[in-house]
Amino acid sequence: MDITSPDFAHEGPIPPEFAFGRHHAKTHFEFSENRNPQLKFSGVPDGCRSLALIVVDPDAPTVPDDVNKEGAVVPADMPRADFHHWVMVDIPPTCTGIAAGVCSDGVTPGGKKSPTNPAGAPDARQGVTDYTGWFAGDPTMGGTYRGYDGPAPPWNDQRVHRYHFKLFALDIDACPVPDDFTATDLKQAIEGHVLAEASLTGTYTMNPAL
């Protein structure tokens, strides 16, 4: 099984149009187009009854004190943790991919209420991402973030972030997760049900020095 994208090469940079934020010369940050990239699925194994998708950044800083702070840097050797940008379940095995900009096209303050599903997957479900926790308490951006929201690593981070697009072929028709499920819920629910897994990795930074 394979997952690819015509919008970026494996282990290559993700174009800013598919990011939540991009570098600004004066303010360091501005919202970007935040479109989901095009994805293509192939080689789904026999016996697959549904697909699941996770997009995760394993390079999120674990200490937020100096994140996006003028005069400070986030050192490359700081311990890192996962930050999930997209989780989706109940994708039919006949679905061959996701068109660019279908599930996300622009930044929605407070999060998308009902993100659009890709063609060929009308009953897919898109879960809650880690932007929910990141923006908690923010009067402008706070809310429940569902569906795809792209990269926005700290503009003063000395590490280039990686984004893993992971596709899972499952032996179940519907993933047993709650309505507002998270990536943790998904991972627990698919234990023992994964027939195959594929991964595509892109990179992104808003640090002009990198």
Secondary structure, 3 states (H helix, E strand, C coil): CEEECCCCCCCEECCHHHCCEECCCCCCCEECCCECCCEEEECCCCCCCEEEEEEEEEEEECCCCCCCCCCCCECCCCCEEEEEEEEEEEECCCCCEECCCCCCECCCCCCCCCCCCCCCCCCCEECECCHHHHCCCCCCCCCCCECCCCCCCCCCECCCEEEEEEEEEECCCCCCCCCCCCHHHHHHHCCCCEEEEEEEEEEECCCCCC
